[in-house]
Amino acid sequence: MTDNTPLEQDESARGETADPTNDDMLVETDVAGAATETDQAAADTIIRSRDLDVFYGAERALDSIDIDIPENRVTAIIGPSGCGKSTFLRCVNRMNDRIDNCRVEGELSLRGKNVYDDDVDPVALRRRVGMVFQEPNPFPKSIYDNVAYGLEIQDVEGDHDELVEEALKRAALWDEVKDKLDSSGLDLSGGQQQRLCIARAIAVDPEVILMDEPASALDPVATSKIEDLIEELAEDYTVVIVTHNMQQAARISDKTAVFLTGGELVEFGDTNQIFENPDNQRVEDYITGKFG
Amino acid sequence: MATRTDSTFDGFGRVSRTAGTIFRYLLLAATLFGLVVMTILLVYVANDAFQPLTADTGWHATFLATLLVPTLAVAAYLYRESAAALRSGAYTVGLIVVSALFSGGVGMLFVDIVAPVEWFAVVVALVAPTAAVLAVVSRDHRLSFTAQFATAVVAFYVSLFGVPGPLGTVAGLPAVVPSVLDGILYAPYALDSWLIVTLTVGGPVAFLGGRFVAGDRGERVRNLVAGGVLAGVVVAAFLGPTVGVEPMPAAVVAAVGIAPPVVYAAGVAANREQERPGVLLPVVAVAGTAAGVVLTDAFGFAGPNSWVTWAFLTNPHSRFAEQAGFYPAIGGSILLMVAVAVLAFPVGVGAAVYLEEYAPNNRFKRLVDVNISNLAGVPSVVYGLLGLGIFVTYLGQAPGTILVGGATLGLLILPIVIISAREAIRSVPDDLRDASYGMGATRWQTVKNVVLPRSFSGILTGTILALGRAIGETAPLIMIGAPNVKFAIPTGFGEAASAMPLQVYAWSSLYAGEEFYQKVVPAGVVVLVAVLLAMNSIAIVLRNKYQSQD
């Protein structure tokens, strides 16, 4: 019970702010219909950062990031190694809190509420923002228990058997595992394990799913399955995906953010525009493979 | 190219490796030094204890022919066929020996230390509320932690103390409902002790055995196997008297000594086709031993004049070397180990979890880190002084009781338990913690659901090895005034008791005499080392299981 209190505070705080993004929930359906034409104008911002700086000790990892990530879209973050892509992702659900010398300054808000405010409980935040990691990391438990993990710890109401089945179906894994739900999640192949992790994340019905290079450890066939899955998930969820693979970003994302060395967000816009006609010369060089 | 074969070409020359070779063999010598010295000592000790050379030549020849040659032949055959089969065969043989040792310990526990009825009452009084609490919690998922905790406290209180219990006694209320504990202890009708052993010891063995043998075959096979094991224990209890063994010890031997190797062999044969031939090894070893015993009896060959005899294991100390025995010391050591484990395990694991999962990385944590390592290096005699000071002088406990000894040895091994448990917790991949926190788990949920289950066998391994250190300690026991020699086996934690190393020390110092030095002391050492190895074997099994999971 105590775990939920800060979440409620969070929601009430949202109601009080005068931020226009408050009314998301009300206009959501209208927006989704109009969205296909011009993403930029139509989709509502769900994650917004202003002047976001992150330091590891004395070293700067992110340099005043301003970004507005739209709801129910796939937003890809690309850039060379060490440019702060994953750091940004881990700011959204405050996984950076687990790193001892990490310091965050500036604003990063989810539906208008700054997640770094003192009254935000990171545990409650993470219950609304799911995450899928680079290496598939299923628990050494049965397939069923893996998917039910979030349901158990969050005390989700309802029939867990049904919710597990639904999550596995949405993760396109049900047909492969329905006869062996009791066997260990570690017995699955790498691609299946990653889809299991996605099922685990969506079982608790989060608002945002963060993916940190989810396909980088997988073979091409497994990768394409994950990509199909991500496109389907975007119908109901906001997906933010970090990737090394520019083709992947071009294939699956609606919006693309390009981070370059030094933790700068150099350009952010519609994926087509970024890949076909970037404004920034450095972005063009990066995308055409002149460096990075 | 032609220059290569030219006679003027004298190769590439040679680089001297003399220094490297010398260094390499010095390193090898350093590696083996301790092992070789200790092996030589143990061979001497074993020779003194078992006196194998006093046996008839015929006895040796018989066992050579029935046991040694066939077993080695089978081992050589398995070695060529499949290494895995040889391993599981050797494992089964080891399990036979270790199970025999454990059945001796458990038998001793029920025959002389704890009355089976008391044991049964305690087990039921603890299991019943646990089951009740689990039932309540699983029926209502949404019970808050406070409510769950309160339910648990009430359930255990009622089960152990009754209503209104000691609280009511203080207030002057009469007892309304007796506790489960008293209910069983003072029930007009008590279960037979063999039945109690069958239920409380045979039950868990049967359950685990059923799971192991059944593998993926489902519930029916599992229940069948478990039922078979239980039936075997009951049959043993009934057959015991026909060979002069009481039903209760017979049930213990069947449940602890015989069932585990049989179940293991059956499981290997049923589940691992490749290792199936390995079962041949224990069969040949057991059959060879039996044949050897029968044949030497028939031919009248005398066995060795061993000092490790049934009498040595079951007698108390005596002034006469021939009658001197180890029984009270073995019992004392077993009870000491129970006390040490109960006291050191929760505290040590708790400290390890705190330091690894909760403590922020600051100066305080680093200070604690360093000093726990220092604590592990404090001489044991100083811990003895600590125990004497705290428990005997300050808290006024009687000197030399199991409780005081257990607490002192518990303090002694606490840093070792903490260090090894931290090692095990640290080896849990951070990926899994990330996964759990990423799902919105609290720290406690992550520790409970991910970290502890994953590191548990490693923690257990470290604790068992630390217990092995405690069982051999002599100095702290001397300091807290444990008696060197006790003639009766202790039956409670408040009683003064001797321990195996103390008894050996006493024999080698106080009761000077050739026979004691040369025969009784080696026999005692052999038993002590055997108990130690049996304990460590659990650690080894756990560690293997743990590693194969990764």
Chai-1 contact restraints between the chains, C-beta under 6 A:
chainA,res_idxA,chainB,res_idxB,connection_type,confidence,min_distance_angstrom,max_distance_angstrom,comment,restraint_id
A,M1,B,S144,contact,1.0,0.0,6.0,A-B,restraint_1
A,D100,B,N361,contact,1.0,0.0,6.0,A-B,restraint_2
A,V123,B,G440,contact,1.0,0.0,6.0,A-B,restraint_3
A,V123,B,T442,contact,1.0,0.0,6.0,A-B,restraint_4
A,R126,B,G440,contact,1.0,0.0,6.0,A-B,restraint_5
A,R127,B,G440,contact,1.0,0.0,6.0,A-B,restraint_6
A,M131,B,G438,contact,1.0,0.0,6.0,A-B,restraint_7
A,E135,B,D431,contact,1.0,0.0,6.0,A-B,restraint_8
A,N137,B,D431,contact,1.0,0.0,6.0,A-B,restraint_9
A,N137,B,A435,contact,1.0,0.0,6.0,A-B,restraint_10
A,G150,B,M439,contact,1.0,0.0,6.0,A-B,restraint_11
A,I153,B,A441,contact,1.0,0.0,6.0,A-B,restraint_12
A,I153,B,Q445,contact,1.0,0.0,6.0,A-B,restraint_13
